[in-house]
Amino acid sequence: MATEHAAALAARPVRPGEDFSRVALTAPALALLDTLWERHGPLMFHQSGGCCDGSAPMCYPDKDLITGDADVLLGVFDLPGRGELPFWMSREQFGYWSHTRLTVDVVAGRGSGFSLEAPEGKRFLIRSEILDIP
């Protein structure tokens, strides 16, 4: 059964031993990413559990945020007509959300000053569901 928040594009699994997608995009998120890619070029997401915007997914120009051992790559989106968009999460946050499938959606409202969608009058947010994994 389709819903207004249904996933339109699942990320390619990249975690060792996993054959399922941990993260997806809704159609509105995909459309906004297409607009942002047109303006800024290749993009990336980073999901922190941090302060400023809580646990909002942050969209940056690809490689503008340096990732390392404190981060986990959850999946890579193959954006139609664009290219790859990695989705990262802080390792600490992944410890809390490791049994959760994330869907990136868009709502009206001002996003973070750091995330590329902020000037658009929209913001990315996470919708989640529990995964049935051991």
CORHUGI-V531792 format. One record per run of one state. SS is the DSSP state (alpha for helix, beta for strand, coil for the rest). FROM is the first residue (numbers start at 0). LEN is the number of residues. Records with the same first field share a line. If there is no record, write none. Layout:
BEGIN
SS: FROM-LEN ; FROM-LEN
END
This chain:
BEGIN
coil: 0-6 ; 10-1 ; 13-9 ; 40-2 ; 47-9 ; 61-9 ; 79-3 ; 97-2 ; 108-9 ; 120-1 ; 130-4
beta: 6-4 ; 11-2 ; 22-4 ; 42-5 ; 56-5 ; 70-9 ; 82-8 ; 99-9 ; 121-9
alpha: 26-14 ; 90-7 ; 117-3
END
